[in-house]
Amino acid sequence: MFEYPKISGSFSLSEQVVLYSGDCLDLLATIPDNTLQLVVTSPPYNIGKEYEKKLKLDDYLKQQANVIKESVRCLSPHGSICWQVGNYVDNGAIIPLDTVLYPIFADLGLKMRNRIIWHFEHGLHCSLRFSGRYETIIWFTKSDDYVFNLDPVRVPQKYPGKKYFKGPKVGQYSGNPLGKNPGDVWIIPNVKSNHVEKTEHPCQFPVELIERLVLSMTNEGDWVFDPFNGVGSTIIAAIRHNRKGVGAEIVQKYTDIAADRIQKEFIGILKTRPMNKPVYDPIIAGNSLTIAPWTLEEKNEQMILLEKSSEEQNYGGK
């Protein structure tokens, strides 16, 4: 009978899945140098969520620097590190966290390869500024000799039938038959109340977002690490594609949820939003909520006026 990999509570090179309940720095201390192929996380944004203690920005950056430094030590020379962040809000003013975190990575000798914009359509509604509808993924590599696999993450061509109209390839199809480069603006729904992946975690990120990073920046058998594991989306994306997953989380209830989700992934019953599924369009879907009720009222009033006018014309002529 086939046995699924067990979930280990401590790191060992012989394990497949490691879910550590505790501080990520304690876990990192047990991981050998140059072991991890991909470090990807969505750290606390220091905005006072239940799982974080709000710190002064300088203290927050020092805390992040300690985790980043240790993560880089454990990162393979061919590896990547992706930090997915939003904004720090200070007395109504926003500070983009990627801009203030960048010097930490640069001072450690890492090179930024992309600043990926993750766009979504739902979130908090602001009244004194435009509502935030994107976050960033800053992608760094440890060297110039890094893993990058484009083919597994290509997306459908917009014009697959387009051909070269001049030159030596005239008449041939101009697009890659496997699809096009997804670019650095990714439109992926965030995990809100009606999302199939929603758990108790207030700032959970979607598995498909991490799948794209895992497939492009690692090979099968590589280690993928999340220092702020949350409910396990990174580990799920890793094991789904035959990688090894390791994560740390200080909130026990999130660790418990992660363990349950990982077990469901093992047996193939975890519900997630499929990669490259088109974003839901309520108008195309015929959702009745897309019709503003006040426009219906206006139309009804107009119809009544037209009917009265027609009646007056008909009877007035006799």
N, C-alpha and C positions, 0 to 999 in steps of 0.2 A: 504494500500500500504506500502511495506517495506521501511523504511528510513535508509539510511546508516549513520554511526556515523559521527558527524560533526568534523571538525578539529578545535581544540581550540588553541587560542594564548597564553593561560596561564595555569599553572598547577593546577589541582584539582583531588582528588582521584576519583571523580565521572566521569571523562572523560575517553575516550577510546584512543584518539589520540591527542597529544599536539605537535604543531609545533611552536616553539618560535623564533621570529625574533630578535636576539640580542645576547649579550654575555652569554655564558653558565653559568658563575658564578652567574649572576643575576637570571637565571632560577633555578639553584641549590639552591639558597637561599630560594626559595619558596617550595622546596620539603622536606617533613618531614624525620627525621632520619629513617633508616632501611626500606625504602619504595621500593627501586629498587631491582629486582632480578638479572638483568644482565646489566652491563655497558659495551658497546662495541663501539669502535670507531677507526677511522684511522685519527689521529690528523695531523696537518700540520707538515711537516718534516724539516721546517726551511731551505728550499733550494731556497726561493725567488719566489714561485709561486704568481700568481696575487692576491690570497686571503690571503697572509701572508706577514708580514714585517720581513725580515731576521734579526735575533737577534744574538748576541754573544751566544755561546753555553751555558754558565752559566746562562745567562738571560732567554734563552729558557727553560732550565730545571727548573728554578724557576717558570716560567709561567705554565709549565706542572704540577709541584708539587702542585700548588694551585688548579688546576682543579681535580687532582687525589685525593687530601685530601678531598675536598668537595664531590666528587663522592663516596668515601669510607664511609663518614658519612651517606650518603643517602642509602648505600647498605645494603640489608638484611643480617642478620648473616649467612644465608644459600646461599648467593649470590656469583656471580662471576664477575670479571672485566677482560676484554680482550682488550689489547692495540695493535693495528696492526701498525707496523712501518717498516721503511726501514733504510736508511743510511743518516747521515749528512755528507756533503762534505765540507771539509775545505782545500782550496788551493790544490786541487787535491788528498788529502788523505781522506779516508772514515772512519767514526766513526759509528759503529753499534748502533743505538739509543736504542735498547732493552738493551744493556749492561750498558748504562749510566742511563737509566730509572729504572733499576732493584732496586737499593738502595732506591729509593723513595718509592716503594711499600713495600719493606722489612722493612723499618723504620716505616711504618704504621701498621706493624704486619701481613701483608698478606703473604700467602704462594703460591709459584709458583707451579702449577700442571703440566703445559706443556709449552714448547717453540715450537710452531707449525710452521713448515716451509711451507709457501705458495709459490709453484713453478709455474711459468708461462713461456711461451716461447717467448713472444714478449716484446720489450721495447727499450730503447735507446741503440745505438751501441757505444761501447767505442773503442778507438784506443790505449790507453796507459795502459789499464788493461782489464781483462775479463769483458764482459758485464754482468751487474747484472740481474739475472733472478729469484730472490726470495726475499720475505720479511718475517717478522716473526710476529706471534701473541703470545704475552706473556699472559698467562692465570693465574690469581691469584684468590684465594678464601679468604673469610674473616674468615672462621673457618674450622675445620675438618669435620663439619656436613654440607656438601654442596650438592646441587642438581646436579646429573649427570645421564642423561638418555641415555644409549648407544644404545638401540634397535632402536630408530627412525633414527639414523644416520649410521647404519651399511651399508656396501657396499658389492656387490656380492663377494662370495668366488672365489678364483682363481681356486681351484680344488674342486668343490662341491661334486664330486663323491668319494673323498678320504675316506678310511676307516681305522680304527685301525687294525694293523696287529698283535698285541699281547696284552696280559693283559685281564682284565675282560670284556672289551668292544670290544674285537676282532670281526671283521666283521661288526661293527656298523659304521655309518658315523661319521667322526671325527669333521666335521665343524658344526657351528651353522646354522640351516636352515634359520635363519633370515639374515644371512650374517656375515661378519667379521668386527672387529674394524677397522676404517679407518686409524688408526695410526697417527703419528704426522708430516707426510709429505703429504700435500694436493696439488694435481695437478689440478688447476682450472684456466681456461683462464682469463686473466685480461681484463679490459674493454678498448679496443682500437677502432680505427675508424670503423671497420666492425662488432663490437659487437652489438648484438640486443639491449642492454641497453644503448648505448652511448648517452650522453648528452653533454652540453657545459663544464661540469666540467672536468678539466684536469687530476684529480687523483681519479676518481670514483671507488669504489670497487663493485664487483659483488654481487647481491642479494644472490646467492646460497652459497657464502662464509659465510654470516651472518646467513642464514637459518640453517646451520649445528650447529652453536653456540647456536642459539635460541632453537632449538629442543633438544639439549643435556643438556643445562644448565638452562632451565626454564620449568615451567608447564603452562598449559592454564590459562589465567587470570593474569599472572604476568606482571610486568612492565619491559620494556626493554628501556634503555636510551642511546642516543648517544650525547655526548657534542659537537661534531663537525659534525653536521648532514649532511653537503653537500647537495646532491640532494635526500636524504631520503631513501637510501637503507636499513638502519637498521629498520626504522619504517615499511617499506614495508614487510620485512622479519617477523617482529613481528606480524603485523595484519593478514598476510597470514596464520599464525598458531594460531590464536585466542589468541594472547597476546595483551597487551596494549603498544603503542609506544609513546615515547617522545624524542624530539631532539631540539637542539638549533643551529642556524646558523647566522653568522653576515653579510653574503653577501646576499642581498635581492633577486638578480636574482636566486640564488640557492634555496632559500626558495620558490620562486614562482614555480620553476621547481619541487621541492619536493612535493608541494601541488598538482600540476597537476598529478604527478605520483601516489600519494596516492589515489587521486580520481579515477584514472584509475584502480588501484588495487581493490578498492571497487566494481567497476562494472564489474571487470573481463576482462578488455581489455589491461592491462599493459603487454607488451612483455618482458619476462625475459628468461634467459637461464635456462632450467630445472635442478634441482639437479640431480647429478650422471649421467648426459649425458656424454657419452664418449668424450674425447678430439678429435677434428677433426684431422684426419690423411690424409694429402694431397695425399700420395702415394696410400693408400687403396682407396681413393675417385677417383683416376685416374686423378688428376689435372695435366694438361699438363705443368704447370710451374715447376713441379718437375724434368723435363728433361732438363738438361743443354744444351743450344744451341750449345756450342762449342763441346760437345760430338757428337751431330748430324753431325756437320761439319766434325769431324774426321772420323765418320762412312761413310759419303758420299765420302770422299777422299779415304778411304780404299776400298770402293766398286768400285770406278773408277779404282783404281790400280789393283784390282782383275779382273775386266772386261778386262782391257788392257792386263794383263798377260794371261788371258784365250784366248783372240783373237790372241795374238802372238803365243801361243802354237798351236792353231788350224790351223792358216794359215802357220806357220813356218814348219809344218809337211808335207805340200803338195808340 
